[in-house]
Each structure stands twice: as structure tokens, then as C-alpha cells.
């Protein structure tokens, strides 16, 4: 699977945004320490943008920027043969066709290294008027791997957005039981309750999550 396959399976922007928000909310409950979380969401990343992000602690990451013009997705698999560090910059085609409205994302320092090179192996975008997600025209490395740009691994929980898939992943990552009904509750964007919080993490309360909920923008009403 490549970024082009992933793009065909992503939902509308609003659906993706709420899914990312829900994942971040569950993880805020499972992992009170922000630095230990895999998925995060900042509803106030800038004055006009929100951002979902993933980082696995081993150098792999993605960012999804949501704004009035649409959404921009950047992924980086540090072991990909398409890594910009394997050549003289991003793999041909990965970001060459990104529309001008997303140019600030391409030039965003947080998505580049200290020399200003975009850190990216997979890229997708969707403007508000588009009827689907788009990618560049890419000649992928032949037979290098079944996941040449890391898209299948990076975006697996954006493709399979079921509570069950997230539960399986979270139990493996956090090595604790994860209550499926509580995950379903959050993934349905229903207001958090003490019961749901306790089912996911009995060591914290709803009051402990006030700042996280505000940052994530999880709606309580």
C-alpha cells in the first residue's frame, strides 16, 4: 500500500478531523503525560489551524493540518527508501504538486529539519471543494518494499477508523487492557463522563483532563 492507496480510503475532512480528535482524547486519558502519547491533537495550533499529529518515538511521524482551505497530510517513515535523507531531498513527485494554498505547510519549520529540508516520505491534501484526497504523481521504488513510503504503517488508524482497531493498537502500545465500550463512547464524540474516564484509566478523573480537553477541542456538549 502506498500513499495513493491511502488517499482513496480517507474520509471527508470533517470526519477525519473528529476521528483524530477522538484518538487524541482516548490517549490523553490513557497517558496523562503528553510526551508519552502516540497521537495528539491541538485545536489551537495556530490562529486559523488545528493539527493532528503522530510520533512513535523512533523517528516516524505524521501531521495533519486542518484549516479553512482544507487539510494537508505529511508523513515521514525514517526507514523508507524514499526518505529525503537517502537522496538530495524529498522523493520526486511527493510534494511537487502540492497546491499553493498549502505552501505554508511545505515551508513550516516544524515539518522540516534544521537545514530547511522538508521531512516527508508521504503527502496528501484535500481542498474544501475537492471531492477526494490527492497525491503527487510518483514513481515508487521498484520492489523495495510493499510499503515504500511508509503510508500503510503511518496511516493505518486513519484507514481503519473502527474502535476495535484502535483498541487492539492501544493495548499493544500501552500494554494495558483498554475498555472497548469506552473507546466507542469517545469515538462517537459523546460527552466524557467520570465512568468513561475511569474505565480507561482509574487513576485519573475528569477534572484532571480539563487542560487536555481544551487543547484537543473535544466537545463536551
N, C-alpha and C positions, 0 to 999 in steps of 0.2 A: 504494500500500500504506500502511495506517495501523497504529497500534499494535494495533488489533483483529485485523488480518490476521496480524501477527507473533505475537500471543499464541496463535493457532491452530496455529502451526508450531513453537513451542518444545517441547523435550523435557521429560521429568521433571526435577525439581530436581537429583537426583544426577548425571544425565547432563550437564546444563548446567554444574554446578559443575566437573566434571572437564574439560569442554571449555574453560572459561575458564582453568582452571589450566594446561592444556596450551598454550594460546596464549601465556600469560604466560611459560611456561618456554622456548618457542622464542624469544620476543623477548628474554629475558634472555641467551640465547646470541648472538643476532644483534646486540644492542645492550647492551654492558656498562654504559653509562651509563644509569641508571634514568630520568633526566629526558628522555631521547630516545625512550623507548619509547611505543608507542601503547596496548598492552594490558598491564595489570598485575594481580597477584593477591596479596592479603595474607591469609594463613591465620589471622593473629592480629590482625585489625583491631580487635577488642575482646576482652574475656574470653570472650564467648559467640558472637561473629560472625566470619565471614570475608567478604571483599569483593573482587569483581572490578571492574575499572574500565577505562574507555577515555577517552582525551583526545587530540584531534588537533592541539593547539597553536594552533588558530584559534578556540577558544571552544566547540566541540562536545564533548560528553562523555556517558558513561553510568556508572552504578554499579549493581552487583547485590549486594545484601546477603543472605548465607545465614546462617540461624540455626535454632534448634530448632523455631521456629514455622513456618518455610517460607522463602520467598525474595521479595524486593522489588526491583523494577527501576525505575530512574529514568533517563530520557534527556533531553538538552537539545540542541536544534538552534538555534543563536543566530540563524539566518536564517529560522526558521519563522514563519509568520504567527500561530502560536499561542503565540509567546513571551510569557511573563508581562510582559515589558517593553513589549509592544505594547498592553497594556491596564492594568488595575488589579490584576493578579495572574495566577495560573495560569488557563488557559483553562477555562471551565465544564465540569465533568464529569471532567477529567483526574485529579484526586486526591480528588474529593468522596466517592467510595465506598470509599476505602481502608479496610480493616478496622482496628479499634482495636489489634490485635496489632502492626500495622506503624506505629502512630502515632509511635514514636520515630524512625523513618526520615523521616517527614514533618517532624519537628521537628529533625532532625540539622543542626547548623550547617554541616557540610561540604557539605550539599546545598542550602544557602540563601545568599543574598547578605548583605552587611553589614547590611542592614535587616531580616533575618529572613525575607525572601520566598523561598519555595521556587523553585529554579531548575529548571524542568521543563516539557517540552512533550509528553512521552510517559511513561506509567506503567503497569506491570503488576505483578501479585502472585499468589502461589500459596501457600496454607497447606498444611501437610503432609498433611491429609486430603482436600484438593481433588483432583478428577480432571482438572483442567486449569488453565491460566492465565486470569486475569481482568483486565478493564479497566473503566474507568468508562463510563457512558452519555454519549456525546459527540456533539454536533452540530458536525461538522467544517466549516471554512470552505468554501463552495461554489466550486469551480473555481479555487481559489487555486493549487493545485499538485497533482501526483499523489502527493506525499509531504508532506502538510500539517503533520504533527507531527515530521517527520524520522525516523520509525521505520524506514522502509525503508533509509535510509542508515546510521543509527546502528547498527542491529542486523543488518546484512547477514551478518556472520560468525557470528551466533548462529542464524540461519535456515539458511544453507548452512554446515554444520559439517564439510565434507569437507576433507581435507588439500590437495586440489588448489585449492580456493577460497582457502585461507589462503596457499598458495604463490604464487598469482597476485597476491594482495593484497600480500604481503610483498615480492615482487620489485619491485612498483611503488612501494611506500612507501620501502623501504630502498635501492632502485636497485642491488641486488646479486643474483647468482644464488642461489637458495635450493634446497637439495637436497630433493627430494620424498620420498625414502625416509627421510631423517632426520626430516622433519615427520611422516610416517606412524608412525615409531617412537615419537615423543613423544605423538602423538595417540592411540596405543594404550596409553598410560600404562606403557610398559615402562621398566625402569631405564636411566638415562643411562649411556652409555659414552664413553670418550675418542674413539672412532671417530665416534659421532653428533655430539658436540660439535665435533670438527674438521671434519666435513662441513658444518656450518652456519657455523662461524667458526674458521678455522685459527689465529687469533691469540690464542685463549684455551684453557685446559684445564679439565678437570672440577674441579680444585682451586680454580679462580678463581670457581666458581659456588656454593660452599658456602653462603655467606650468602643468596644469592638463592634457592636451592633450599629453604632452611629457611624463609624468609619466605613463599614460594609454597606450601610444603607438598607439593611434588612427591615422591611416594613412590618411594624407591629400592629397596625390597624387595617 
